[in-house]
């Protein structure tokens, strides 16, 4: 049986022939084809990002609807009570009940609209995996995310290598717990644990940026997610080794087992250094303001520059070699005169 005009196979042949005609067309250069390929890739990338954002917004919308439904039982009870008792609309009990209803609706609305930043994760070099999981669980709790849509939310917050890994293993995750275990095995393996800990320990405090207290607190927060955990003494000792020798010497006699004492000491050392810097700056400014101007030296330097330039110009025109002693003698003669 021959192919009809509307047959799909025939249409496919026609499209293939049209594509060959396009390929044969010399007006389409190699650069134009590369540009078209780049545009296709950008379109695909943009489409995937839009789909990911759409899934996230849909899950948040569904959760907001669930939170706003509330429990209708108290409202029905109030209506029945009001109808049977024959209370007027101005009755104090009705007004009190209405206030309670409004307060309940307001509380539900606050829970639904609470501003919580959703965490993102690309790889272990950018963010600690355990810290990411902790932030994600907190987001689930504050947003009241249902168990059956947690993996959909996870898919929207993973980026880069983490998103690729999730797409490959998506069918293996029955629920969030199985995902969490597999996630830690992949991004918080023994190798990655050692790498993250060494990176943390090899940092050094630099003057001119964060204060000494801020740096200590940031390092302290990151150390909370080490596994196995370090003791308070080990954490404090390791962080203090990242400060310059002068700071370590000033804090050599304090108790490393007390984080509060260390923070107080770092704050005092920082205040002393800032005061010393301000005093040195004031003395430098006073010294500059009180230094008399040597007008003779300024005049001598100016004349030397003018004479040297004039002699070089004259000698260049004459073709004779330039002799610096001649310029010096002219400066001396000008000053004497």
C-alpha positions in Angstrom: 0.0 0.0 0.0 1.5 3.4 -1.0 1.9 6.2 1.4 -0.8 8.9 1.3 -0.1 12.6 1.4 -1.1 12.9 5.0 0.8 9.8 6.1 3.2 10.6 9.1 6.0 8.7 7.4 5.6 10.8 4.3 5.6 14.0 6.4 8.8 12.8 8.0 10.5 12.2 4.7 9.5 15.7 3.5 10.9 17.2 6.7 14.2 15.3 6.2 14.4 16.5 2.6 13.8 20.0 3.7 16.5 19.7 6.3 18.9 18.5 3.6 18.0 21.5 1.5 18.8 23.7 4.4 22.1 22.0 5.0 23.1 22.3 1.4 22.2 26.0 1.4 25.6 27.9 1.3 23.9 30.9 2.9 24.0 29.2 6.3 27.6 29.5 7.5 29.3 27.4 10.2 29.2 30.4 12.6 25.5 30.8 12.1 24.9 27.1 12.8 26.9 27.4 16.0 24.9 30.4 17.1 21.7 28.5 16.4 23.0 25.6 18.5 23.8 28.0 21.4 20.3 29.5 21.2 18.8 26.0 21.4 20.8 25.2 24.5 19.8 28.5 26.1 16.1 27.8 25.4 16.4 24.3 26.9 18.2 25.7 30.0 15.6 28.4 30.5 12.8 26.0 30.1 14.2 23.7 32.7 14.7 26.5 35.2 11.1 27.7 34.6 9.8 24.2 35.2 11.8 23.9 38.4 10.5 27.2 39.7 6.9 26.2 38.7 7.1 23.0 40.7 8.4 24.9 43.7 5.7 27.5 43.5 3.0 24.9 43.1 4.2 23.0 46.2 4.2 26.2 48.2 0.7 27.2 47.0 -0.7 23.8 47.9 0.9 24.0 51.3 -0.5 27.5 51.8 -4.0 26.3 50.9 -3.6 23.4 53.4 -2.6 25.8 56.2 -5.4 28.2 55.5 -8.1 25.6 55.7 -7.8 25.3 59.4 -10.4 23.4 61.6 -14.0 24.3 60.7 -15.4 22.5 63.8 -15.2 25.6 66.2 -17.0 27.8 63.6 -19.9 25.3 63.2 -20.3 25.0 67.0 -20.4 28.7 67.4 -23.1 29.1 64.8 -25.3 26.3 66.3 -24.8 27.8 69.8 -25.8 31.3 68.6 -28.8 30.0 66.7 -30.2 27.9 69.6 -29.6 30.4 72.3 -31.2 33.2 70.4 -28.5 35.6 71.4 -28.5 38.9 69.7 -25.8 40.1 67.3 -24.5 42.5 69.9 -24.1 39.9 72.6 -20.6 40.0 74.4 -20.2 36.2 74.0 -20.7 36.5 70.2 -18.2 39.3 70.0 -15.7 37.3 72.0 -16.2 34.3 69.7 -15.7 36.4 66.6 -12.5 37.8 68.0 -11.2 34.3 68.7 -12.1 33.2 65.1 -10.3 36.2 63.7 -7.2 35.6 65.8 -7.2 32.0 64.7 -7.3 32.9 61.0 -4.6 35.5 61.5 -2.3 33.0 63.1 -2.9 30.5 60.3 -2.1 33.3 57.8 1.1 34.2 59.6 2.3 30.6 59.4 1.5 30.5 55.7 3.3 33.8 55.0 6.3 33.4 57.3 9.4 34.6 55.5 11.9 31.7 55.4 14.7 31.6 52.8 14.8 28.2 51.1 18.4 26.7 51.1 20.2 25.7 47.9 23.0 23.2 47.4 25.4 22.7 44.5 28.4 20.8 46.0 30.3 20.3 49.2 32.9 22.9 48.2 30.3 25.7 48.4 28.2 24.6 51.4 28.6 22.0 54.1 26.2 19.1 53.4 25.1 18.7 57.0 24.4 22.4 57.4 22.3 22.3 54.2 20.2 19.4 55.5 19.6 21.2 58.8 18.5 24.4 57.0 16.2 22.3 54.7 14.6 20.5 57.6 14.0 23.8 59.3 12.3 25.1 56.1 10.1 22.0 56.0 9.1 22.6 59.6 8.3 26.3 59.4 6.4 25.8 56.1 4.6 22.7 57.3 5.7 20.9 54.1 3.9 17.5 53.7 6.0 14.3 53.6 4.7 13.4 50.1 6.0 16.6 48.5 9.3 16.9 50.2 11.2 15.3 47.4 9.6 17.6 44.9 10.9 20.5 46.9 14.4 18.9 47.2 14.5 18.7 43.4 14.1 22.4 43.1 16.8 23.4 45.5 19.6 21.2 44.2 21.9 22.8 41.6 24.9 21.8 39.5 26.4 18.4 40.3 23.9 17.8 43.1 21.0 18.2 40.7 22.5 15.9 38.2 23.1 13.3 40.9 19.5 13.6 42.1 18.1 13.1 38.6 20.1 10.0 38.1 19.1 8.4 41.4 15.5 9.9 41.7 13.8 6.4 41.4 15.8 5.1 44.4 14.4 7.6 46.9 11.2 6.3 48.5 10.9 9.2 50.9 13.0 12.1 52.3 14.8 9.8 54.8 16.2 7.5 52.0 17.3 10.7 50.2 19.0 12.1 53.2 21.1 8.9 53.8 22.1 8.7 50.1 22.9 12.4 50.1 25.3 12.1 53.0 27.0 9.1 51.5 27.6 11.0 48.3 28.5 14.5 49.5 29.7 13.9 53.1 31.9 10.8 52.6 35.1 10.2 54.6 37.1 11.8 51.9 34.9 14.9 51.9 34.9 15.1 55.7 38.7 15.3 55.7 38.8 17.8 52.9 36.3 20.1 54.6 38.0 19.9 58.0 41.5 20.6 56.5 40.1 23.6 54.6 38.6 24.9 57.8 41.8 24.4 59.8 44.1 26.0 57.2 42.3 29.3 57.1 44.1 32.4 58.5 42.7 35.6 60.0 43.6 38.7 58.0 43.6 42.2 59.3 41.4 44.8 57.6 38.3 42.6 57.0 36.1 41.1 59.6 36.8 41.7 63.3 38.6 39.0 65.3 35.3 38.2 67.2 33.3 37.8 63.9 36.0 35.5 62.4 36.0 33.3 65.5 32.2 33.1 65.5 32.0 32.1 61.8 34.6 29.4 62.3 32.8 28.2 65.4 29.5 27.9 63.5 31.1 25.8 60.7 32.8 23.5 63.2 29.4 22.5 64.6 28.8 20.3 61.6 31.9 18.2 61.8 31.4 14.5 62.1 32.8 13.1 64.4 32.3 16.3 66.5 35.3 18.1 68.1 35.4 19.0 71.7 35.1 22.6 72.7 38.8 22.7 73.6 39.8 21.3 70.2 37.6 23.7 68.3 38.8 26.8 70.2 42.5 25.8 70.1 42.3 25.1 66.3 40.6 28.5 65.6 43.1 30.4 67.7 46.0 28.9 65.8 44.6 30.7 62.8 45.4 34.2 64.3 48.7 36.0 64.1 51.4 35.3 66.6 50.9 38.5 68.5 47.2 37.6 69.1 48.1 34.0 70.2 50.7 35.3 72.6 48.1 37.7 74.2 45.7 34.9 74.7 48.1 32.2 75.8 47.1 32.3 79.4 43.3 32.1 79.0 41.2 28.9 79.4 40.7 27.3 76.0 37.7 25.3 77.3 35.6 28.5 77.7 34.3 29.9 74.4 32.8 32.9 76.2 36.1 33.9 77.8 37.9 33.6 74.5 35.3 35.9 72.7 35.6 38.5 75.5 39.4 38.4 75.3 39.3 38.8 71.5 37.0 41.7 71.8 39.3 43.5 74.3 42.4 42.8 72.1 40.5 44.2 69.1 39.6 47.3 71.0 43.2 47.8 72.1 44.4 47.5 68.5 41.9 49.9 67.2 42.8 52.5 69.9 46.5 52.0 69.0 45.8 52.5 65.3 43.8 55.7 65.9 46.5 57.1 68.2 49.2 56.4 65.6 47.1 57.9 62.9 46.5 61.1 64.9 50.3 61.4 65.7 51.1 61.0 62.0 48.6 63.7 61.0 49.9 66.1 63.7 53.5 65.5 62.6 52.5 66.3 59.0 50.7 69.5 60.0 53.4 70.8 62.3 56.3 70.1 59.9 57.5 73.5 58.4 57.8 73.8 54.7 61.4 74.2 53.5 60.9 76.7 50.7 64.6 76.8 49.8 64.6 73.0 49.1 61.4 73.4 47.1 62.9 76.2 45.0 66.2 74.2 44.5 64.3 71.2 43.3 62.1 73.2 41.0 65.1 74.9 39.4 67.0 71.7 39.0 64.0 70.2 37.1 63.6 73.2 34.8 67.3 73.5 34.1 67.7 69.8 33.3 64.8 69.8 30.9 66.1 72.9 29.2 69.6 71.5 28.8 68.3 68.2 27.4 66.2 70.0 24.9 69.1 72.1 23.7 71.5 69.3 23.5 69.1 67.1 21.6 68.8 69.8 19.0 72.5 70.2 18.7 73.3 66.5 18.7 75.9 66.8 21.5 76.0 64.3 24.3 74.2 65.3 27.5 76.5 66.0 30.5 74.7 66.1 33.9 77.5 68.0 35.5 76.8 71.0 33.3 73.2 71.0 34.5 74.3 70.8 38.1 76.6 73.7 37.7 73.8 75.8 36.2 71.6 75.0 39.2 74.4 76.0 41.5 74.9 79.3 39.6 71.2 80.1 39.7 71.0 79.5 43.4 74.1 81.6 44.1 72.7 84.4 42.0 
